Amino acid sequence: MRILMVTDAWRPQINGVVHTLERLAETLTKFDAEADFLTPNIFRTLPMPTYPDIRLALTTPGNVARIIEKRRPDHVHLVTEGPLGMMARRYCLANKRPFTTSYHTRFPEYVSARLPLPESWTYGLLRNFHNSGQGCMVATKSLAEDLAARGFEKLRPWTRGVDINHFHPDKKVEMDLPRPIFLCVGRIAVEKNLQAFLDLDLPGTKVLVGDGPELERLKAKYPDAHFLGRRPSDELAEIYASSDVFVFPSRTDTFGNVIIEALASGTPVAAYPVTGPIDIVGDGIGGVVSDDLREAALAALTIDRAEARERAMRYTWNACAEMFLDNVKAAYP
């Protein structure tokens, strides 16, 4: 089976969506399936307002239709709701071609954090986009429940995976920093709610890994925190394994691949009881969730690191690929 993935999120972006797509493509080959990608990289692009590192494709619906016809996929999956996703959806509907979608980002919350637009307006647009396909894939049970309450239909589970050999407790190295070390990894941007982490009164050291539009402002505001910027994957694995607690302050992520990377490294997680963390460590195994993030961070220091590692074992790329293919096949009853 040849599956065309239409995505507005692609390299040089570094985020959970891009990482998931790359690993999914690698793993699908084990199941006699091939992933093809339609991305902004083959078009002229324009930087997205407020996200200059995200490029929007400059093309037309007719051009996208011609590309899909030329690629001759067995199935079309719309990864994102950006310009390419919208144009591919238009093609599929016009040609009565089944397609699936996936919900990766709480875009309404991201928009309202920057612009005076009601979340209900954006949710209405997204609901129309996703309900028109043969299935909308979501990463967690709590996200499915939330979207169902907002009128989203045909929701199908699609979990994420982690490389448990790359992210491993044995990667631990000595870090010349006061302990305990509280780590946060991800895009340095307003929607990640990093200030909630940086404002916490915690012992030891706060370390942040990642790049983004808020990096310089937060570095200036919080000189006692250690901002390491973007790090190579091997070094990142060492940082995960060498930290005492992974703090995930986001309230708007739909999963959080970094959570299971930390767990695979044997590092307990502290987070708010929201979609993603509550599904992964909400039972207290491998981490602590609380509306008081400081309380969660301190409590996570007592979590057994072997249990954290064990929790990550639930999330394999093989399981991710199998669930994805099951959802694709369900589009053809």
C-alpha positions as CSV (number, residue, x, y, z in Angstrom):
1,M,0.0,0.0,0.0
2,R,1.3,3.4,-1.0
3,I,0.1,6.2,1.3
4,L,0.5,9.9,0.5
5,M,1.0,12.0,3.6
6,V,0.1,15.6,3.0
7,T,1.7,17.8,5.6
8,D,2.4,21.5,6.1
9,A,4.8,20.5,8.9
10,W,8.2,19.3,7.6
11,R,11.9,19.8,7.8
12,P,13.6,22.1,8.6
13,Q,11.0,22.2,11.4
14,I,11.9,20.1,14.4
15,N,8.8,19.0,16.3
16,G,6.8,16.0,17.4
17,V,4.7,15.9,14.2
18,V,7.8,15.8,11.9
19,H,9.6,13.3,14.1
20,T,6.5,11.0,14.2
21,L,6.1,11.1,10.4
22,E,9.7,10.2,9.8
23,R,9.7,7.3,12.2
24,L,6.3,6.1,10.9
25,A,7.6,6.1,7.4
26,E,10.6,4.0,8.4
27,T,8.4,1.5,10.3
28,L,5.7,1.1,7.7
29,T,8.1,-0.7,5.4
30,K,8.0,-3.6,7.9
31,F,4.2,-3.9,7.1
32,D,4.6,-3.8,3.3
33,A,3.4,-0.2,3.2
34,E,5.2,2.9,1.8
35,A,4.8,6.5,2.9
36,D,5.1,9.2,0.3
37,F,5.2,12.9,1.3
38,L,3.7,16.0,-0.1
39,T,5.3,18.9,1.8
40,P,6.0,22.6,1.4
41,N,9.6,21.8,0.4
42,I,8.7,21.4,-3.3
43,F,7.0,24.8,-3.5
44,R,7.9,28.4,-3.0
45,T,7.1,29.2,0.6
46,L,6.2,32.1,2.9
47,P,7.0,32.3,6.6
48,M,4.0,31.8,8.8
49,P,3.1,35.0,10.9
50,T,4.4,34.6,14.5
51,Y,6.2,31.4,13.4
52,P,8.9,32.5,11.0
53,D,10.6,29.1,11.0
54,I,7.3,27.5,9.7
55,R,7.0,27.8,5.9
56,L,3.6,27.9,4.2
57,A,3.4,26.5,0.6
58,L,2.6,28.9,-2.1
59,T,0.7,26.9,-4.7
60,T,-2.9,26.3,-6.1
61,P,-5.5,23.6,-5.6
62,G,-5.1,22.6,-9.2
63,N,-1.4,22.1,-8.8
64,V,-1.9,20.0,-5.7
65,A,-4.5,18.0,-7.5
66,R,-2.1,17.3,-10.4
67,I,0.6,16.2,-8.0
68,I,-1.7,13.8,-6.2
69,E,-2.8,12.3,-9.6
70,K,0.8,11.9,-10.7
71,R,1.8,10.2,-7.4
72,R,-1.0,7.7,-7.7
73,P,-1.3,6.8,-4.0
74,D,-3.6,4.0,-2.7
75,H,-4.6,6.3,0.1
76,V,-4.4,10.0,1.1
77,H,-3.8,11.0,4.7
78,L,-4.0,14.7,5.6
79,V,-1.6,15.3,8.5
80,T,-2.2,19.0,9.0
81,E,-4.9,21.6,8.4
82,G,-2.7,24.1,6.7
83,P,-2.8,25.2,3.0
84,L,-1.6,21.9,1.6
85,G,-4.0,19.9,3.8
86,M,-6.9,22.2,2.8
87,M,-6.1,21.9,-0.9
88,A,-5.7,18.1,-0.8
89,R,-9.0,17.8,1.1
90,R,-10.7,19.8,-1.7
91,Y,-9.3,17.4,-4.2
92,C,-10.4,14.3,-2.3
93,L,-13.9,15.6,-1.8
94,A,-14.3,16.7,-5.5
95,N,-13.1,13.2,-6.6
96,K,-15.0,11.3,-4.0
97,R,-11.8,9.8,-2.8
98,P,-11.6,8.4,0.8
99,F,-9.1,10.1,3.1
100,T,-8.1,10.2,6.7
101,T,-6.9,13.1,8.9
102,S,-5.0,13.4,12.2
103,Y,-5.3,16.0,14.9
104,H,-1.9,16.9,16.3
105,T,-2.1,20.5,17.6
106,R,-4.5,22.4,19.7
107,F,-4.5,25.1,17.1
108,P,-7.4,27.1,18.5
109,E,-5.6,27.6,21.8
110,Y,-2.4,28.6,20.0
111,V,-4.3,31.2,17.9
112,S,-6.1,32.6,20.9
113,A,-2.8,33.0,22.8
114,R,-1.8,35.5,20.1
115,L,-4.9,36.9,18.5
116,P,-8.3,38.0,19.9
117,L,-10.2,35.2,18.2
118,P,-12.6,33.0,20.0
119,E,-11.5,29.4,20.2
120,S,-15.0,28.3,19.1
121,W,-14.5,29.9,15.7
122,T,-11.3,28.0,15.0
123,Y,-12.7,24.8,16.4
124,G,-15.6,25.1,14.0
125,L,-13.2,25.3,11.0
126,L,-11.2,22.3,12.3
127,R,-14.4,20.3,12.9
128,N,-15.5,20.8,9.3
129,F,-12.0,19.8,8.1
130,H,-11.7,16.6,10.1
131,N,-15.4,15.4,9.9
132,S,-15.3,15.4,6.1
133,G,-12.9,12.4,6.0
134,Q,-13.2,8.7,6.8
135,G,-11.5,9.0,10.2
136,C,-9.7,11.5,12.4
137,M,-6.7,10.0,14.2
138,V,-5.9,11.2,17.8
139,A,-3.1,10.2,20.1
140,T,-4.9,9.9,23.4
141,K,-8.2,8.9,25.0
142,S,-8.6,12.3,26.8
143,L,-8.1,14.1,23.5
144,A,-10.7,12.0,21.8
145,E,-13.2,12.7,24.6
146,D,-12.5,16.4,24.4
147,L,-12.9,16.5,20.6
148,A,-16.1,14.4,20.7
149,A,-17.7,16.8,23.1
150,R,-16.9,19.6,20.5
151,G,-18.7,17.7,17.8
152,F,-15.8,15.9,16.1
153,E,-16.7,12.5,14.6
154,K,-15.1,9.2,13.5
155,L,-12.3,9.6,16.0
156,R,-9.7,6.8,15.9
157,P,-6.8,6.0,18.3
158,W,-3.2,6.5,17.0
159,T,-0.5,6.4,19.6
160,R,3.1,7.5,19.3
161,G,6.4,5.7,19.7
162,V,9.8,6.1,21.2
163,D,13.2,4.5,20.5
164,I,13.9,2.8,23.8
165,N,17.5,1.9,22.7
166,H,18.4,5.4,21.9
167,F,16.7,7.0,24.9
168,H,18.1,4.8,27.7
169,P,19.2,5.2,31.4
170,D,22.6,4.0,30.5
171,K,23.3,7.2,28.6
172,K,23.6,9.0,31.9
173,V,26.7,11.3,32.2
174,E,27.9,13.7,34.9
175,M,26.5,17.2,34.6
176,D,28.4,19.9,36.4
177,L,25.3,21.5,37.8
178,P,23.7,21.7,41.3
179,R,21.1,18.9,41.8
180,P,18.3,18.1,41.5
181,I,18.3,18.9,37.8
182,F,14.8,19.8,36.4
183,L,14.7,19.4,32.7
184,C,12.3,20.8,30.0
185,V,12.7,19.9,26.3
186,G,10.8,21.5,23.5
187,R,10.1,24.5,21.3
188,I,10.8,27.7,23.2
189,A,7.5,29.4,22.4
190,V,4.6,31.0,24.2
191,E,2.2,28.1,23.7
192,K,4.6,25.8,25.6
193,N,3.8,27.7,28.9
194,L,7.5,27.6,29.8
195,Q,7.2,30.6,32.2
196,A,5.1,28.3,34.5
197,F,8.2,26.1,34.8
198,L,10.7,29.0,35.0
199,D,8.7,30.8,37.8
200,L,8.7,27.7,40.1
201,D,10.6,27.9,43.3
202,L,12.7,24.7,43.0
203,P,16.0,23.5,44.5
204,G,18.9,22.7,42.2
205,T,19.0,23.7,38.5
206,K,16.5,24.3,35.7
207,V,17.7,23.2,32.3
208,L,15.9,23.9,29.0
209,V,16.7,22.3,25.6
210,G,15.3,23.7,22.4
211,D,15.0,26.7,20.1
212,G,12.2,29.1,19.2
213,P,11.0,32.6,19.1
214,E,10.9,33.1,22.9
215,L,14.5,32.0,23.5
216,E,16.3,35.3,23.8
217,R,13.5,36.9,25.8
218,L,13.3,34.1,28.3
219,K,17.1,33.9,28.6
220,A,17.2,37.6,29.5
221,K,14.3,37.3,32.0
222,Y,15.6,34.1,33.7
223,P,19.4,34.3,33.9
224,D,19.6,31.6,36.5
225,A,18.1,29.0,34.2
226,H,20.4,27.1,31.8
227,F,19.2,27.4,28.2
228,L,21.2,24.9,26.1
229,G,19.5,25.6,22.7
230,R,19.0,22.8,20.2
231,R,21.1,19.8,20.8
232,P,22.1,16.7,18.7
233,S,20.0,13.6,19.3
234,D,22.9,11.7,21.0
235,E,23.6,14.6,23.4
236,L,19.9,15.0,24.0
237,A,19.7,11.4,25.1
238,E,22.5,12.0,27.6
239,I,20.7,15.1,29.0
240,Y,17.5,13.2,29.5
241,A,19.2,10.3,31.3
242,S,21.3,12.7,33.5
243,S,18.4,14.8,34.7
244,D,16.4,14.1,37.9
245,V,12.9,15.2,36.8
246,F,11.4,16.1,33.4
247,V,9.0,19.0,33.8
248,F,6.3,19.4,31.1
249,P,4.5,22.7,31.6
250,S,2.4,22.7,28.4
251,R,-1.4,22.8,28.8
252,T,-2.1,22.6,25.0
253,D,0.0,19.7,23.6
254,T,-2.0,16.8,22.4
255,F,0.5,14.1,23.4
256,G,4.1,15.2,24.1
257,N,6.7,12.9,22.5
258,V,9.3,14.4,24.8
259,I,7.4,12.8,27.8
260,I,8.0,9.3,26.5
261,E,11.6,10.1,25.6
262,A,12.2,11.2,29.2
263,L,10.5,8.1,30.5
264,A,12.5,5.8,28.3
265,S,15.6,7.5,29.7
266,G,14.4,6.6,33.2
267,T,13.6,10.2,34.1
268,P,10.2,10.7,35.9
269,V,7.8,13.3,34.6
270,A,6.0,16.2,36.3
271,A,3.1,17.9,34.5
272,Y,-0.3,19.4,34.7
273,P,-3.3,16.9,34.6
274,V,-4.1,17.7,30.9
275,T,-4.3,15.8,27.7
276,G,-1.0,13.9,27.1
277,P,0.5,13.7,30.6
278,I,-2.7,12.5,32.2
279,D,-3.0,9.7,29.6
280,I,0.7,8.6,30.0
281,V,1.5,9.0,33.7
282,G,-1.9,10.1,35.2
283,D,-2.0,6.9,37.3
284,G,1.2,7.9,39.1
285,I,3.4,5.4,37.5
286,G,6.5,7.1,35.9
287,G,5.4,10.6,36.9
288,V,3.2,12.9,38.8
289,V,0.4,15.2,37.5
290,S,-1.0,18.1,39.6
291,D,-2.5,21.5,39.1
292,D,0.4,22.6,41.4
293,L,3.4,22.1,39.1
294,R,5.9,22.7,41.8
295,E,4.2,20.0,43.9
296,A,4.4,17.6,41.0
297,A,8.1,18.4,40.3
298,L,9.1,17.8,43.9
299,A,7.0,14.6,44.2
300,A,8.5,13.3,41.0
301,L,11.9,13.1,42.7
302,T,10.6,10.1,44.6
303,I,9.3,8.2,41.6
304,D,11.2,4.9,40.8
305,R,13.3,5.5,37.7
306,A,12.9,1.8,36.7
307,E,9.1,2.3,36.7
308,A,9.5,5.4,34.5
309,R,11.4,3.3,32.0
310,E,8.9,0.5,32.2
311,R,6.0,2.9,31.4
312,A,7.8,4.0,28.2
313,M,7.8,0.4,26.9
314,R,4.1,0.7,26.1
315,Y,5.0,3.1,23.3
316,T,6.7,1.3,20.3
317,W,6.9,2.5,16.7
318,N,5.6,-0.9,15.6
319,A,2.4,-0.4,17.5
320,C,2.2,3.2,16.1
321,A,2.5,1.9,12.6
322,E,0.0,-0.9,13.1
323,M,-2.6,1.4,14.5
324,F,-2.1,3.8,11.7
325,L,-2.6,1.1,9.1
326,D,-5.7,-0.2,10.8
327,N,-7.2,3.3,10.6
328,V,-6.4,3.6,6.9
329,K,-7.9,0.2,6.2
330,A,-11.1,1.2,8.1
331,A,-11.6,4.0,5.6
332,Y,-12.5,1.3,3.0
333,P,-15.4,-0.8,4.5
